Amino acid sequence: MSLSESLGVKRRKNGGWLGRQQRRNRGIVVLVGVIGFFFLVNWWMFFRLQHDPSARRKETSVILNSTLPVQGKQNKIAKVRRHRQVMYNRLLALAAHALADGEGKPEPHDLWKETLVHTISWKPCADQRTWEPSEGANGYILVSANGGISQQRVAICNAVAIARFLNSILVLPKFQYSNVWQDASQFSDIYQEEYFIKYLQADVKIVKELPVELQSLDLEAIGSLVTDADIMKEAKLSFYMKKILPILLKNKVVHFTGFGNRLAFDPIPLDLQRLRCRCNFHALRFVNKIQETGSLLVQRMRHHISQWSFLERNLLGPPAAKSNHNAKAIKSSRYLAIHLRFEIDMAAYSLCYFGGGKEEEEELEAYREVHFPALNTLRKTTKMPSPDVLRSEGQCPLTPEESVLMLAALGFKRKTKLYVAGADIYGGKSRMAALKSLYPNLATKESLLSPSEIEPFSNFSSQLAALDFIVCSAADAFAMTDSGSQLSSLVAGYRIYYGGGRHPTIRPNKRRLVSIFAKNSTIEWKQFEVRVRKTVKQSKMVYERPVARSIYRHPRCSQCMCSVS
């Protein structure tokens, strides 16, 4: 080969190498530009998700493309009151994409069904009696129940059982005013007074007031005032026989104040246990205005009611019967109800952290100082678990972000009609942004009712909770977000008692869910779906009531229901 030819080959080789190097450099620049562009777009999309709940599906689905680099923006948002950091950014992006891609695909076959345990079916039978009416010869029982509607309902039925056990007359229970609930409602504002008295007259005598000769007594001075501090939680019947009956026989009256969960669930004689069920599932009926408005809410969630179910007829009474008479043969829509137990009182009392930074910590601490002074005192004298430990143990309420991830993983479609029960959600609109964006067919009692329709219930939290109780109980599927919530527990029990195995309730195991959520930065969506569905499927099973567990929450037992092979 000549020198000139050799040099030509070398130049061609060098030229090719230089060309490739230049092309590679240009490729790197373009790649960096594309990545930067996607980071910018993703930041903008997530900002929209936080501040614009009505963002289009196309926008939410774009979030999938990368882990969202929004830390700097979140730090700014944390400085603005009521704006919170959004938890589980990556999983929310994956959920948005999964819901967008899942339209048109079938839902899981068991999504709207109760997980069956065995072939034995159960039917309500707490209305059956085998005893004679009580004479009430030993005196009068007064009860001033505390808490919200759920705690009050449990206190009422426990008081009915105690009045029967002590052969006494029950004075219609009163409700204490709470600075947390801020509701002055009394029994007759929520429940049908005359119906309650008449329905239980074969069990226990109930009167509206003490006899005149006893009204002037100083009950505290004579030792007839009994507070929650005087009775251990879930006290046995032997306590009432030994400690309360002597006071009743001596003074002819005993006044229980508070009376929250002050009667054990076992051991209790069958007839007395059945009386508690009869009180809860049969005797306590909401007043007509609550039934009528509750019926209206259910109808608007379904759009059409072709035929009210057995559960709904018992829950709503005459309004359901009237609607059945005028019903048209049109297929009704089904809906999912979820109780978001994420109000500020729950967030503060839990001692958990929800991603809101220093502002959140200061706000919840200030709330505890005003509303939970006993808890603050306990924290000063006792080493409490850290927020991380509480979360890992499943002691924290599910946030709206965690709740929507659970629903999406279970397979509920984007178009699902979703009713959200609960009071003001802690964190406000920014906390609800993901839920509203991923499930746009979301409704609350406030959105379904006109201002004039909801006005009679304004400033009465217990009456508003009664409306939530109705819509959640009647739902085709119901999701709890906190197993410690009494309202959710009572709704679940009502659905078991009257549902005939056709009203499933999702009871998430928070400890297991938290371990799954902890994989937010690495887990793939399909794996997330499988793990969540496995966890929830186990919790959807309804077993017979375990020993010592609440008959209000677990009525599937011989004391409340009858088994049919």
Secondary structure, DSSP 8 states (H G I E B T S, - for coil): --HHHHHHHHHHHHHHHHHHHHHHHHHHHHHHHHHHHHHHHHHHHHHHHHH-TT--HHHHHHGGGS----HHHHHHHTTSTT----S-HHHHHHHHHHHHHHTTS---TTTTS----SS-EEEE-TT---S-----TT-EEEEEE-SSHHHHHHHHHHHHHHHHHTT-EEE--EE---TTT-----HHHHB-HHHHHHHTTTT--EESS--HHHHT--TTTTT-EE-GGGS-TT--HHHIIIIIHHHHHHHSEEEEEE-TT-S-SSS--HHHHHHHHHIIIII--B-HHHHHHHHHHHHHHHS--SS--HHHHHHH-HHHHHHHHT--S------EEEE----HHHHHHHT---S-HHHHHHHHHHHHHHH-HHHHHHHHHS----HHHHHHTT-S---HHHHHHHHHHHT--TT--EEEE-SS-TTHHHHHHHHHHH--SEE-HHHHS-HHHHGGGTT-HHHHHHHHHHHHHHSSEEEES-TT-HHHHHHHHHHHHHHTT-S-EE---HHHHHHHHTTTTT--HHHHHHHHHHHHHHHH------TTS-TTT---STTTEEEE-
